[in-house]
């Protein structure tokens, strides 16, 4: 049996690089990582697998239609795992255009190129592509915000509140349309907040660690009561691989850690662990500073992961308290990434 050729977009970024490492240790498929290497992509993230014979890196932009066309013609990919996206909410507020371009137009280009490569028309897969799959990685932010109770399910109506989440919601709908209109073999995952090794320093947890160990104020938006459902990145990647292999075509799977924590609790927990691992005269908690809240800051996200748990047997192995210790230790060992 021939090995598949798998295209992983955004594979030099945070989640994409951890997925690439996990996939390469569990497959003999040919893996092609495509990344534009913006500020959020880093080839250091892929160093652990860069010498493997079935790993290939391609620098390029999913917004370049002709480039994607030549890539698909050359390699005839059988699977696509689509991570490439602009993902930082604050950046989407100050510069939304890049989010519209990459997350909407880029996803469309990729999806359509897979369609013309794999299919002769609606519901007509070409013979060599009978087992193809296009997995689109998205976010729980497309569902908007929750009050103090309730969980996002796959049936929750979309209500995005930032240019970032609106662009991801748009891309989800485009992927959905290719299933319903063309019968294209697509699956979508929507995840809660990820954390772990390789996360870009702009995000909440690396920022808290960086500010703490550099003796600078640790900024917390508003009153710190905003709640997120935290998912250790490797647990997420295991879920993605399960959906890629066994998910029902046309379906969406929510992947969440069942680890709801307030932002202030996150800061306190990190400070407590740093007090143990890297003690100084006073607690790191003394550096916590409250700053003006972000415009349109969603109050709470939380995912009901019952569908992927029940249908595919996935379960998060890390809780927040175990995963955050691993994460902090990784950053202390890799301070150049802060």
Protein Blocks (a to p, Z undefined) as FASTA:
>chain_A
ZZdddddehklmmklmmmmmmmmmmccbdcddddehiakbcfklmmmmmmpmkbccdddd
fklmklmmmmmmmnopabdcdfbccfbfklmmmmmmlmmmmmmmmmmmmmmmmmmmmpgb
ehiacfklmmgccdddddfklnopadfedcddfklccddfbfklmmmmmmmmmmmmmmmm
nopacddddddddedehiafkbmklmmmmmmmnopacddehjlpaccddddfklmmmmmm
mmmmmpcehiacdddehiacdfklmmmmmmmmmmmmmgcfbdfklmpccddddehiafbd
cddfklmmmmnopacfbdfklmmmmmmmmmmmmmmlZZ
